[in-house]
């Protein structure tokens, strides 16, 4: 019996030794081979970030144009289709920090897409609302500036509002709100509209070099939310294929919401559809 137990113990030891040798041989064979690692998909954060530029190259440049329609400013969609883009500014600060809920509710009810140019002051005043709008696939969020001022390298003013006074101030007016929007949504805007929609040509060049297009309008829809509903309707009915309409979503006591409602229904009857500016070719 004792010899049998010794035999079993010897067999177990041999089996363990063989297993260890196999493992060692496998390890030796794998030396030099790259380890197999499960592929991890890493989403590049803020892939559409704005470009970095050398702002000093614009120093001393004298602008030759000033206004709403200077060279480089886009005012229409390049299309032959019966489409119109509604764009709504949210200005913020002393230029209006309200929220036109009736307007947004109508757009949602009728599933009318729109591009929203939102100023940093409005965002900071309405953080929760901003995130709600940014998460709604019906709306495209774009940059309406940091302090809501005209874009100038020489301090030009428009509508009584003092503009930026240097290339550095132009860059700050754009990038400040660009970062604010990107930090909250994970996406950087690709379009810019200044406060008052006034620019000089050097400022437009700076915005373009930062990687954004400057977008204005060909239809003044509510004149800074000062039009009555009837005037808004009348202005919007002048839109044609490819029109970009400028309106406001920060003045709930204006005639904008009702005017937009009337005009949208009439334009739909005429065969027009509404689109955002996303992926559109602008001219």
JOUR-V788912 format. One record per residue. N is the residue number from 1. RES is the residue in one letter. PHI is phi in degrees with one decimal (none if undefined). NEAR is the number of other C-alpha atoms within 10 Angstrom. Layout:
{{N;RES;PHI;NEAR} {N;RES;PHI;NEAR}}
This chain:
{{1;X;none;6} {2;X;-67.5;6} {3;X;-64.4;8} {4;X;-64.5;9} {5;X;-64.7;10} {6;X;-64.3;10} {7;X;-61.8;11} {8;X;-62.3;10} {9;X;-63.0;11} {10;X;-63.2;11} {11;X;-66.8;12} {12;X;-62.5;10} {13;X;-62.7;10} {14;X;-63.6;10} {15;X;-63.0;11} {16;X;-63.3;10} {17;X;-65.5;11} {18;X;-63.4;11} {19;X;-63.2;11} {20;X;-63.3;11} {21;X;-64.1;12} {22;X;-62.0;11} {23;X;-64.2;11} {24;X;-64.7;12} {25;X;-63.1;11} {26;X;-64.7;11} {27;X;-64.3;10} {28;X;-65.3;10} {29;X;-62.5;10} {30;X;-84.9;11} {31;X;-63.8;9} {32;X;95.4;7} {33;X;-83.0;7} {34;X;-72.9;7} {35;X;-65.1;8} {36;X;-84.4;6} {37;X;-118.6;6} {38;X;-60.7;6} {39;X;-66.4;6} {40;X;-108.2;6} {41;X;-84.2;6} {42;X;-106.5;6} {43;X;-76.7;7} {44;X;-70.1;7} {45;X;-73.7;9} {46;X;57.7;13} {47;X;-63.9;10} {48;X;-98.1;14} {49;X;-62.6;17} {50;X;-67.9;19} {51;X;-81.3;11} {52;X;-89.3;9} {53;X;-131.8;12} {54;X;-92.2;9} {55;X;-67.1;15} {56;X;-66.9;9} {57;X;-69.1;10} {58;X;-95.3;16} {59;X;-64.5;12} {60;X;80.5;11} {61;X;-76.4;12} {62;X;-97.7;12} {63;X;-66.6;14} {64;X;-115.5;9} {65;X;-131.7;13} {66;X;-151.3;19} {67;X;150.9;18} {68;X;-89.7;19} {69;X;-127.8;19} {70;X;-78.4;16} {71;X;-58.1;15} {72;X;97.7;16} {73;X;-85.8;26} {74;X;-89.8;22} {75;X;-126.9;20} {76;X;-146.8;24} {77;X;-89.6;21} {78;X;-84.0;14} {79;X;-155.4;15} {80;X;-104.6;8} {81;X;-85.5;12} {82;X;-82.6;16} {83;X;-125.2;22} {84;X;-132.2;25} {85;X;-105.8;25} {86;X;-91.6;25} {87;X;-122.9;27} {88;X;-124.0;20} {89;X;-90.3;25} {90;X;-119.9;28} {91;X;-82.8;31} {92;X;80.2;25} {93;X;61.1;16} {94;X;-68.8;8} {95;X;-97.1;15} {96;X;118.3;18} {97;X;-109.9;21} {98;X;-78.0;18} {99;X;-137.9;19} {100;X;-85.4;18} {101;X;-63.9;14} {102;X;-61.4;15} {103;X;-64.1;22} {104;X;-65.3;16} {105;X;-61.7;12} {106;X;-64.3;15} {107;X;-59.1;19} {108;X;-69.6;15} {109;X;-60.1;9} {110;X;-93.7;11} {111;X;54.6;11} {112;X;-98.4;18} {113;X;-70.4;21} {114;X;-154.4;24} {115;X;-102.8;22} {116;X;-108.1;24} {117;X;-94.9;27} {118;X;-117.7;28} {119;X;-81.0;28} {120;X;-59.7;26} {121;X;-62.8;23} {122;X;-67.4;26} {123;X;-59.9;22} {124;X;-66.3;14} {125;X;-80.9;14} {126;X;-132.4;16} {127;X;-56.5;12} {128;X;-64.6;11} {129;X;-63.6;13} {130;X;-60.2;18} {131;X;-63.6;14} {132;X;-63.3;10} {133;X;-67.3;15} {134;X;-66.1;19} {135;X;-87.6;13} {136;X;-85.5;12} {137;X;-63.2;10} {138;X;-72.6;16} {139;X;-116.8;22} {140;X;-108.9;20} {141;X;-96.8;27} {142;X;-134.7;28} {143;X;-93.2;30} {144;X;-113.2;31} {145;X;89.2;27} {146;X;-88.9;25} {147;X;-107.3;22} {148;X;59.8;30} {149;X;-130.3;25} {150;X;-60.7;30} {151;X;-103.4;38} {152;X;-142.8;26} {153;X;-97.9;28} {154;X;-126.5;19} {155;X;84.1;16} {156;X;-60.5;20} {157;X;-114.0;19} {158;X;-145.4;18} {159;X;52.4;10} {160;X;77.8;8} {161;X;-107.9;14} {162;X;-69.4;15} {163;X;-87.4;26} {164;X;-62.5;25} {165;X;-119.5;16} {166;X;-165.8;20} {167;X;-57.6;23} {168;X;-62.9;15} {169;X;-69.4;18} {170;X;-60.5;25} {171;X;-60.0;19} {172;X;-63.5;16} {173;X;-63.2;26} {174;X;-81.3;24} {175;X;-71.6;18} {176;X;-55.9;15} {177;X;-75.4;25} {178;X;-57.5;26} {179;X;-69.0;20} {180;X;-60.1;18} {181;X;-68.3;24} {182;X;-65.7;15} {183;X;-62.7;12} {184;X;-91.6;14} {185;X;-114.4;16} {186;X;81.3;15} {187;X;-131.5;19} {188;X;-93.4;23} {189;X;-59.5;24} {190;X;-115.3;19} {191;X;-123.9;23} {192;X;-137.3;25} {193;X;-134.5;29} {194;X;-79.3;27} {195;X;-60.8;26} {196;X;78.0;22} {197;X;63.8;22} {198;X;-106.0;25} {199;X;-149.9;32} {200;X;-107.5;25} {201;X;-67.3;22} {202;X;-69.4;26} {203;X;-62.6;26} {204;X;-62.4;24} {205;X;-63.1;18} {206;X;-62.3;23} {207;X;-60.1;25} {208;X;-60.7;19} {209;X;-68.0;16} {210;X;-75.8;20} {211;X;100.9;19} {212;X;-117.0;22} {213;X;-95.9;20} {214;X;-91.4;23} {215;X;-122.1;23} {216;X;-111.4;24} {217;X;-167.5;23} {218;X;-118.2;18} {219;X;-124.6;21} {220;X;-82.7;17} {221;X;-77.3;30} {222;X;-140.3;26} {223;X;49.9;16} {224;X;68.1;20} {225;X;63.6;23} {226;X;-103.8;16} {227;X;-74.4;17} {228;X;-74.1;17} {229;X;-58.1;21} {230;X;-64.5;15} {231;X;-70.2;17} {232;X;-62.5;26} {233;X;-59.4;24} {234;X;-61.9;17} {235;X;-66.0;20} {236;X;-68.5;27} {237;X;-71.6;16} {238;X;-86.8;15} {239;X;-65.7;20} {240;X;-128.5;17} {241;X;-57.2;17} {242;X;92.5;24} {243;X;-66.9;22} {244;X;-113.6;30} {245;X;-100.7;23} {246;X;-96.9;24} {247;X;-139.3;26} {248;X;-131.6;27} {249;X;-118.9;27} {250;X;-115.5;25} {251;X;-128.9;23} {252;X;-65.8;18} {253;X;-93.1;12} {254;X;-88.1;19} {255;X;-89.3;20} {256;X;-62.7;31} {257;X;-58.0;28} {258;X;-68.8;18} {259;X;-63.4;23} {260;X;-63.6;25} {261;X;-59.1;18} {262;X;-63.4;18} {263;X;-70.0;20} {264;X;-60.2;22} {265;X;-63.3;12} {266;X;-70.0;15} {267;X;-67.9;20} {268;X;-63.6;13} {269;X;-63.8;10} {270;X;-83.7;10} {271;X;96.6;9} {272;X;-85.3;18} {273;X;-116.0;17} {274;X;-115.2;18} {275;X;-136.1;21} {276;X;-86.1;21} {277;X;-87.1;24} {278;X;-59.4;15} {279;X;64.1;6} {280;X;-82.3;14} {281;X;-87.6;12} {282;X;-103.8;18} {283;X;-141.6;13}}
